[in-house]
Amino acid sequence: MKSVTEEDPIRIEELRRMAAARFGDLVKGVVDLERRILLVDADLQADQQAELLQGGSRQADLWGINLYPDHPESDWIEFDSMINLRPSSGDASRGVDDPAIRARIVALVRSLIIR
């Protein structure tokens, strides 16, 4: 797993290499919206989530995404992860149902990844 922050961003070329080595066209990631961290390059977002929680993140701040580095920037973030399923918090799907949270995720990813 690789931790990506504004102090240590990642280039899209490195994401392409990660995608090719693991799933072919995508890289799984988990963002912490409050700590402004993105973990990438793991088989399971649950593993990334566990690492962030162990490091001090709060569950409510964590969201799973898939990144498709070869897709256009308007269509390269997929909001689909089992960790996003939180019925007790009103999140009843694997997506990110709240448009404001989706917008925050997109803004964070754009600040952490050099395209």
C-alpha positions in Angstrom: 0.0 0.0 0.0 1.1 3.5 -0.7 0.0 6.6 1.3 -0.6 9.7 -0.8 -0.7 13.2 0.8 -0.4 16.7 -0.5 3.1 16.7 0.7 3.8 13.5 -1.1 1.5 13.3 -4.2 1.5 10.6 -6.8 1.9 10.8 -10.6 -0.7 9.3 -12.9 2.0 7.2 -14.5 2.7 5.5 -11.2 -1.0 4.7 -10.9 -0.9 3.2 -14.4 1.9 0.9 -13.3 0.0 -0.1 -10.1 -3.1 -0.8 -12.2 -1.2 -3.0 -14.7 0.5 -5.0 -11.9 -2.6 -5.7 -9.9 -6.0 -5.4 -11.7 -5.1 -4.3 -15.2 -7.1 -1.1 -15.5 -7.9 0.1 -12.0 -6.4 1.0 -8.7 -8.4 0.6 -5.5 -8.2 3.4 -3.0 -9.6 4.7 0.3 -9.7 8.4 1.1 -9.7 10.0 4.6 -11.5 13.3 3.9 -10.5 14.9 7.2 -6.8 13.8 7.4 -6.5 14.4 3.6 -4.9 11.0 2.9 -5.4 8.5 0.1 -4.2 4.9 0.3 -3.7 3.1 -3.0 -2.5 -0.2 -4.3 -4.1 -3.0 -2.4 -6.2 -6.0 -3.2 -9.0 -4.9 -0.8 -10.3 -1.6 0.3 -11.0 -3.2 3.6 -7.3 -3.6 4.2 -6.7 0.1 3.3 -9.5 1.0 5.6 -8.1 -1.1 8.5 -4.6 0.6 8.0 -6.1 4.1 8.2 -8.2 3.2 11.2 -5.2 1.8 12.9 -3.4 5.1 12.1 -6.0 7.3 13.8 -8.7 7.8 11.1 -12.4 7.8 11.9 -14.7 5.4 10.1 -17.1 8.3 9.1 -14.3 10.0 7.2 -13.3 7.0 5.1 -14.6 6.3 1.6 -13.6 3.6 -0.9 -13.0 4.5 -4.6 -11.6 2.9 -7.7 -9.3 4.9 -10.0 -9.1 4.2 -13.7 -5.9 6.1 -14.7 -6.5 5.7 -18.5 -10.0 7.2 -18.4 -10.6 10.9 -19.0 -10.4 13.0 -15.8 -14.2 13.5 -15.9 -14.8 9.8 -15.7 -11.9 8.2 -13.9 -13.1 8.0 -10.3 -15.7 5.3 -9.5 -17.5 5.5 -6.2 -18.0 1.8 -5.5 -16.8 -0.1 -2.4 -18.2 -2.4 0.2 -16.7 -0.1 2.9 -19.2 2.6 1.7 -22.2 0.5 2.8 -23.3 2.0 6.1 -27.0 1.6 6.6 -26.9 2.9 10.2 -25.6 6.2 8.8 -28.0 6.4 5.9 -25.6 5.1 3.3 -27.5 2.2 1.8 -25.3 1.5 -1.3 -21.7 0.7 -2.2 -21.6 4.1 -3.8 -21.2 7.5 -2.2 -24.8 8.8 -2.1 -24.2 12.3 -0.8 -23.2 14.6 -3.7 -21.3 16.9 -1.3 -19.1 14.1 -0.1 -18.5 12.9 -3.7 -17.4 16.5 -4.6 -15.0 16.5 -1.6 -13.6 13.2 -2.7 -13.0 14.4 -6.2 -11.4 17.6 -5.0 -9.1 15.7 -2.7 -8.1 13.2 -5.4 -7.3 16.0 -7.8 -5.0 17.6 -5.2 -3.1 14.4 -4.5 -2.7 13.0 -8.1 -0.6 14.7 -10.7 -2.2 14.1 -14.1 
